[in-house]
Amino acid sequence: MFNRIGERNPNRIFPRLQEMTRQLCQGQRHTGFHDYYGSIPIIVTGLKNLREHGPKGSVFLRFGRDHTQPPAGGDRQSPL
């Protein structure tokens, strides 16, 4: 858990952590999808985004990506 004040401010820690783990998290880009086999999934969000958009909103940032996303699976219905 991070507080927005002090040495562990996420505005300073997350960019540094992203850069340090880039090779482990980015996966491989293919036409139309990313392959994350063998990568380490690090997914972050903030309470402010969760309050504003809810847990099904596009509030999760996966390290190695440059945009937020909804949770995996979202509202999709299972084919089974």
N, C-alpha and C positions, 0 to 999 in steps of 0.2 A: 504494500500500500504506500502510495506516495502522497505527499502534501505539496501544494504549489509554492510553498515558501521554504527557504533553507537550502542546504546542500543537495538534498535529494529531490529537487524540483523536477517533475517529469518533463517540463519544457526543455531542460538541459540534458537529462538522463536518456530519454527515449531516442533522440537523434544519434547520440553517441553509441547507445546499445545497438541501434539499427546498423550503423556503419561497422561496428565490430563483429556483427553476426551475419553480415550480408552474404558471404560465401556459403554459410550453412543454411540460410533460409530462402534464398531467391528461387530455387528450383530451375527448371529449364523451360524456356518458352518454345512452344510448338504452334503450328497454325491452329488458332482457335482455342487453345488451352495451355495451361501450365502443368508440367509434370513435377511433383514435389517428392517423388520417390527418393528416399535416403536423406531428405532434408529435415530440419527440426522446425516444427510449427510453433512460432511464437505469435500469439494473438493478443492484442491489447485493446482496451476501450477506457472511457472515462465516465464517471458518474454524471457529469453534465450532459454528455451525449445520450446516455441511457435515459435520463429524465426527460430530455427533449423529444427523443425519437422512439423510446421503448426498446425492449430487448429484441424485437423482430426488425428493427430499423437498420439502416446502413450505418452502423456505429463501430464495427470491429475492423481494426487495422491489422493485417497480417504482415509481419516483417518480410521484406522482399517485394512488397507491392507499394504502390504510391497512392492508393485510394482506399477509402473505407468500404466495407461490404456488409450485407446482412448476414446472419448466422448461416452456416452451411445447411443446405436443405431448405431454408426459408419456409415458405408456405406450400412448397411442392407436395403433392400427394404421392405416396409410395405406389408403384405400379403393382405391388402384391396385395 
